[in-house]
Amino acid sequence: MHLSQMLLYMFVIYARLESIPQDNLKFNLIFNATEINPFSVKMNHVLLILVAIFGLSELSYAESVMKYGAVGDGIADDTYAFQKAWENACKGSSKMASVNVPAGKVFLLNSLHFTGPCIPKPLLFTMDGEMIAQSDPNKWGKSENGVIPWLIFDQVDGLAIVGRGLLNGQGKAWWDIHCRDHPGPDCISLAPTMMTFSNCGNVTLKSLRFRNSAQTHVLVMGSHNVYIDDIKITAPEASPNTDGIHITSSTAVSITHSDIATGDDCVSIGDQVNNVNVSFLNCGPGHGVSIGSLGRGGTEVAVENIRVWHVNFTGTTNGARIKTWPGGTGYARGIEFFDIRFSSVQNPIIIDQFYGCAPKCPQTRKAVHIEKVRYMKMRGTSATKVAMKLECSGESVPCSDIFMRDIDLSPANGIDSVSSLCSFVQGSAQGIIRPSSCL
């Protein structure tokens, strides 16, 4: 398939999508949320349809990293070849706006910066081979703004990363010197992040596999219109800070039809985030889906319009979780957990506004205001006696407008009964609530 033919197909498909009523393309969240850019939604659909029609092999026609000297034996350093392939594609110098990592090869890579802005939109990056990170911590550079990047996409607008490839962070050497489990003068608390999107827009990440990142697997920061679909992330349950996907200072992010099993949060949502959709997710082991932690060090928080729905939690330490530090300010609001299943989860439903300091928290009247939170159609088993724990800041800033409907939680094996606990919570409940609501 030649480029001209492909562009024609894209134009035809885009034109058809253009005729679809806008209401069918909106990314509507609860509480009158704003929507994702319709153009971004359409381009994501275009990409998926093209992949279905032509296959990834056709879409990855040009600019293979092998053309730039990559060896792909897992021993030679292929960093330079990847960098040159990206630069040519980004500048629009290649026949097709794409970079291809072929299947059947293993590429050893050090830290890579894929920097924009780029001329082609969208720019396609197909990853079908295996990419492994440098495993020796001593061969890595210093952090950049609190992040040690392995693969970082910076200031790229219109990016599609697709394929059935594997990214292996080889993180064990980092875990073995992490301060959490190995305190001492030479321990580390910051390790490489596997894939970072920094100040990017209109991004699609689809069908890749991520394994054993030294720290967070996918980081979305300062970005907008990010669509993540059909990815699989795995790391040992004991691995420190290996979040699946962390989102911070970003808007309009969708994570769907994915499996995440790590040593930390499956999905974590940080400060200055709005319009996030997490759906059809299998989570476990790990720490659940967490809004937070928020407000550390007295920072101001603005988090709203978060929807978590059709999620299975299996053997996680938490399920639907909101966590804030005392002394923060601002708000976390417009949050919905819907159609959630728990299997032997330690804290199925939890709000913790004393994160990181209990039981000796500083005396303060400042707190992040948690409001307009809905828990609906949730069922399963709790591995602790307190299945619903809503611990809010206090009389000065209580949690408000908390709503529950159709909650059915029963004790897991080894637990004789379950209960609920609320402090400084204002709200209401409807339908069957088990254990009985404390709202």
C-alpha positions in Angstrom: 0.0 0.0 0.0 1.6 3.3 -1.1 1.4 6.4 0.9 -0.9 8.2 -1.6 -3.4 5.3 -1.4 -3.2 5.2 2.4 -3.8 9.0 2.7 -6.8 8.6 0.4 -8.2 5.9 2.6 -7.6 8.1 5.6 -9.4 11.0 4.0 -12.4 8.8 3.1 -12.6 7.4 6.6 -12.2 10.8 8.2 -14.9 12.2 6.0 -17.3 9.4 7.1 -16.4 10.1 10.7 -17.0 13.8 10.1 -20.5 13.0 9.2 -21.2 11.2 12.5 -23.2 13.5 14.9 -20.9 15.1 17.4 -22.9 13.7 20.3 -21.7 10.2 19.3 -18.1 11.3 19.5 -18.1 13.1 22.7 -16.2 11.9 25.7 -18.9 12.7 28.2 -18.0 12.3 31.8 -20.1 13.0 34.9 -21.1 16.3 36.4 -21.1 18.2 33.0 -17.5 17.4 32.2 -15.8 18.9 29.2 -15.1 16.7 26.3 -12.0 15.4 24.5 -11.2 17.2 21.3 -13.4 15.5 18.7 -10.6 15.7 16.1 -8.5 13.5 18.4 -11.3 11.0 18.8 -11.7 10.8 15.1 -8.0 10.4 14.4 -7.9 7.5 17.0 -10.7 5.8 15.1 -9.0 6.4 11.8 -5.8 4.8 13.1 -7.7 1.7 14.5 -9.6 1.3 11.2 -6.4 1.5 9.2 -4.7 -1.1 11.4 -7.7 -3.4 10.9 -7.7 -2.9 7.1 -4.0 -2.9 6.3 -2.4 -4.7 9.2 0.6 -3.4 11.1 3.0 -4.8 8.6 1.6 -2.5 5.9 1.6 0.5 8.1 5.2 0.0 9.1 6.4 0.1 5.5 9.2 2.6 5.9 11.9 3.8 8.2 12.8 0.6 10.0 15.4 1.2 12.7 17.4 -1.5 10.9 18.0 1.0 8.1 19.9 3.2 10.5 22.3 0.5 11.8 20.3 -1.3 14.5 21.5 -4.8 15.2 18.7 -6.2 17.2 20.7 -9.0 19.0 20.0 -7.8 22.5 23.8 -7.1 23.0 24.7 -4.2 20.7 23.6 -0.8 21.8 20.9 0.3 19.3 20.1 3.7 20.9 21.7 5.8 18.0 19.7 3.9 15.3 16.4 4.6 17.1 17.3 8.2 17.6 18.2 8.8 13.9 15.0 7.0 12.7 12.9 9.2 14.9 14.6 12.4 13.8 14.1 11.7 10.1 10.5 10.7 10.6 9.8 13.7 12.8 11.4 16.1 10.3 9.3 14.6 7.5 12.3 13.4 5.6 11.1 9.8 5.3 8.7 8.5 2.6 6.2 7.6 5.3 5.7 9.4 8.6 6.6 6.3 10.6 9.3 4.5 12.6 9.2 0.7 12.6 10.7 -1.6 15.2 10.5 -5.0 13.4 9.4 -8.3 15.1 11.9 -11.1 15.8 14.6 -8.8 17.1 15.7 -7.7 20.6 17.0 -4.1 20.8 19.1 -2.9 23.8 18.4 0.8 24.4 19.7 3.4 26.8 17.7 6.6 27.5 16.0 8.0 24.4 14.5 11.4 23.9 11.9 11.5 21.0 11.5 15.2 20.8 9.0 17.3 18.8 7.3 19.2 17.5 7.1 17.0 14.4 6.0 17.9 10.9 3.9 14.8 10.1 0.6 14.5 12.0 -0.1 11.9 13.0 3.4 10.3 13.3 3.2 6.5 13.5 5.6 4.5 15.6 5.1 0.8 15.2 6.8 -1.4 17.8 6.6 -5.1 17.0 10.0 -6.2 18.3 11.4 -6.5 21.9 13.1 -3.5 23.5 15.2 -4.0 26.6 16.6 -1.3 28.9 20.1 -1.1 30.1 20.0 -3.1 33.4 23.0 -1.6 35.2 22.0 1.4 37.3 25.5 2.8 37.1 25.2 3.4 33.4 22.2 5.7 33.7 22.2 9.5 33.8 20.7 11.8 36.4 17.1 12.7 36.8 15.3 15.4 34.8 12.7 17.2 36.7 12.2 14.3 39.0 12.1 11.8 36.2 14.7 9.4 34.8 13.4 8.7 31.3 14.0 5.5 29.3 11.7 6.3 26.4 10.4 9.9 26.5 8.2 11.6 23.9 8.4 15.3 24.5 6.3 18.1 22.8 4.8 15.8 20.1 1.4 16.5 18.8 -0.3 13.8 16.8 1.4 10.5 17.8 0.3 6.9 17.4 2.4 4.1 19.0 1.0 0.7 18.0 2.2 -2.9 17.8 2.6 -6.2 19.6 6.1 -5.5 20.9 7.5 -5.9 24.4 9.2 -3.2 26.4 11.3 -4.8 29.1 12.7 -2.4 31.8 14.9 -5.0 33.4 14.2 -3.3 36.7 15.4 -5.8 39.3 18.8 -4.2 39.8 17.0 -1.0 40.7 14.6 -2.7 43.0 17.5 -4.3 44.8 18.8 -0.9 45.9 15.6 0.9 46.5 15.3 2.7 49.8 11.9 1.2 50.6 13.3 -2.3 51.0 17.1 -1.6 51.3 17.6 1.5 53.4 21.1 2.9 53.7 23.4 5.6 52.5 23.6 4.2 48.9 19.9 3.4 48.4 17.9 5.1 45.7 14.3 6.4 45.6 14.2 7.4 42.0 14.5 5.0 39.1 13.8 5.1 35.3 10.3 5.5 34.0 9.6 3.2 31.1 7.6 5.4 28.7 6.8 9.1 29.3 4.6 11.5 27.4 5.6 15.0 28.4 3.8 18.0 27.0 2.2 15.9 24.2 -1.2 16.1 22.6 -3.4 13.7 20.6 -1.6 10.5 21.5 -2.7 6.9 20.9 -0.9 4.1 22.6 -2.2 0.7 21.6 -1.6 -3.0 22.1 2.0 -2.9 23.5 3.3 -5.1 26.4 5.3 -3.6 29.3 7.3 -5.6 31.7 9.4 -4.9 34.8 9.9 -1.2 34.7 12.4 0.1 37.2 9.7 2.5 38.3 6.5 3.7 36.7 5.7 2.0 33.4 3.7 4.7 31.6 3.8 8.4 32.7 1.5 11.0 31.3 2.5 14.5 32.3 1.5 17.9 31.0 -0.4 16.3 28.1 -3.9 16.3 26.6 -6.0 14.0 24.5 -4.2 10.7 25.3 -5.9 7.4 24.4 -4.5 4.2 25.8 -6.0 0.9 24.7 -5.3 -2.8 24.9 -2.0 -2.7 26.7 -0.6 -5.2 29.2 1.6 -4.2 32.1 3.3 -6.7 34.5 5.8 -6.5 37.3 6.2 -8.5 40.5 3.8 -7.6 43.4 6.8 -6.7 45.6 8.5 -4.4 43.2 8.6 -0.8 44.5 6.9 2.1 42.9 6.1 0.2 39.7 2.8 2.0 39.0 1.1 0.9 35.8 0.0 4.3 34.5 0.5 7.6 36.3 -1.2 10.8 35.2 -0.3 14.3 36.3 -1.0 17.8 35.1 -3.0 16.4 32.2 -6.5 16.5 30.7 -8.6 14.2 28.6 -7.0 10.8 29.2 -8.7 7.5 28.3 -7.4 4.1 29.5 -9.4 1.1 28.3 -9.4 -2.6 27.7 -6.1 -3.3 29.5 -4.5 -5.6 32.1 -2.3 -4.2 34.8 -0.5 -6.3 37.4 2.3 -4.5 39.3 3.8 -3.6 42.7 2.0 -0.3 43.0 -1.1 1.5 41.7 -2.6 0.1 38.5 -3.6 3.6 37.6 -2.8 6.7 39.7 -4.1 10.2 39.2 -2.1 13.1 40.5 -2.6 16.8 40.9 -4.0 19.1 38.2 -5.8 16.4 36.3 -9.3 16.5 34.7 -11.4 14.4 32.4 -10.1 10.9 32.9 -11.8 7.7 31.8 -10.6 4.3 33.1 -12.7 1.5 31.8 -12.7 -2.3 31.1 -9.6 -2.7 33.2 -8.3 -5.8 35.0 -6.2 -4.7 38.0 -4.2 -7.0 40.3 -2.0 -7.5 42.0 -1.2 -3.9 42.9 -2.6 -1.1 44.9 -5.8 -0.5 42.9 -6.9 2.6 41.1 -6.0 5.7 43.1 -6.9 9.3 42.9 -3.9 10.6 44.6 -1.9 11.0 46.6 -2.9 14.7 46.5 -1.8 17.8 48.3 1.6 16.7 49.6 3.5 19.6 51.1 0.5 21.9 51.2 0.1 22.1 47.4 -3.1 23.2 45.8 -5.1 20.4 44.1 -7.5 20.7 41.1 -8.8 17.2 40.2 -12.2 16.6 38.7 -14.3 14.6 36.3 -12.8 11.1 36.8 -14.7 8.1 35.8 -13.7 4.5 36.7 -16.0 1.9 35.4 -16.2 -1.8 34.5 -13.0 -2.6 36.5 -12.1 -6.0 38.1 -9.8 -5.8 41.2 -8.2 -9.1 42.1 -6.1 -9.5 45.2 -5.2 -5.8 45.4 -4.4 -3.9 48.6 -7.0 -1.2 47.6 -9.8 -0.9 45.1 -11.6 2.4 44.5 -9.2 4.7 46.4 -8.9 8.5 47.0 -5.9 9.6 49.1 -4.8 13.1 50.2 -2.2 14.5 52.5 -3.2 16.8 55.4 -2.5 20.5 54.8 -3.2 20.5 51.0 -5.8 22.8 49.5 -8.1 22.8 46.5 -10.5 20.0 45.5 -11.1 16.6 44.1 -14.6 16.4 42.8 -16.8 14.8 40.1 -15.5 11.3 40.7 -17.5 8.2 39.7 -16.8 4.5 40.4 -19.3 2.3 38.5 -19.7 -1.4 37.9 -16.8 -2.6 39.9 -16.0 -6.1 41.0 -13.7 -7.0 43.9 -12.1 -10.4 44.6 -10.3 -10.6 48.0 -9.4 -6.9 48.1 -8.1 -5.5 51.3 -9.7 -2.0 51.1 -12.4 -2.2 48.4 -13.8 1.3 49.0 -11.5 3.8 50.7 -11.1 7.6 51.2 -7.9 8.3 53.2 -7.3 12.0 53.9 -4.5 11.2 56.3 -2.2 9.6 53.8 1.4 9.4 54.7 1.1 10.5 58.3 -1.3 8.4 60.3 -1.5 8.0 63.2 0.6 11.1 64.0 -0.7 13.8 61.6 0.0 17.5 61.9 -2.8 19.6 63.3 -4.2 21.7 60.5 -7.6 23.1 59.3 -6.5 22.9 55.7 -7.5 20.0 53.5 -8.3 19.0 50.0 -12.1 19.1 49.7 -13.5 15.9 48.4 -17.0 16.2 46.9 -19.4 14.8 44.4 -18.2 11.2 44.6 -20.4 8.4 43.4 -20.0 4.7 44.2 -22.5 2.6 42.2 -23.1 -1.1 41.3 -20.1 -2.5 43.2 -19.8 -6.1 44.5 -17.3 -8.7 45.6 -15.3 -9.8 48.6 -13.2 -7.9 51.2 -10.0 -9.3 52.7 -10.3 -7.0 55.7 -13.2 -6.5 58.1 -13.7 -2.8 57.2 -14.8 -3.0 53.6 -15.8 0.6 53.3 -13.6 3.2 55.0 -14.3 6.9 54.4 -12.0 8.9 56.6 -12.3 12.6 55.8 -10.4 15.6 57.1 -12.6 17.0 59.8 -15.4 19.4 60.6 -13.6 22.3 58.8 -13.4 20.4 55.4 -15.6 17.3 55.5 -16.2 15.2 52.4 -19.5 16.3 50.9 -22.1 15.0 48.4 -20.9 11.4 48.6 -23.5 9.0 47.1 -23.7 5.2 47.2 -26.1 2.9 45.3 -26.2 -0.9 45.0 -23.1 -1.9 47.0 -22.8 -5.6 47.9 -19.5 -6.6 49.7 -19.1 -9.8 51.6 -16.2 -11.3 53.6 -13.4 -13.1 51.7 -12.1 -16.4 53.0 -10.8 -16.1 56.5 -12.9 -13.0 57.4 -16.0 -13.6 59.4 -17.8 -10.3 58.7 -17.4 -6.9 57.1 -18.4 -3.4 58.2 -18.2 0.2 57.2 -16.5 3.2 58.8 -17.1 6.9 58.2 -15.8 10.1 59.7 -16.8 13.6 58.7 -18.7 12.4 55.6 -21.9 14.0 54.2 -23.9 12.1 51.7 -26.7 9.6 51.0 -27.3 6.0 49.9 -29.9 4.2 47.8 -30.7 0.6 47.1 -29.0 -2.4 48.7 -25.9 -1.4 50.7 -23.9 -4.2 52.3 -22.3 -3.7 54.8 -24.8 -1.1 55.9 -24.0 2.4 54.9 -22.5 4.8 57.5 -23.4 7.9 55.5 
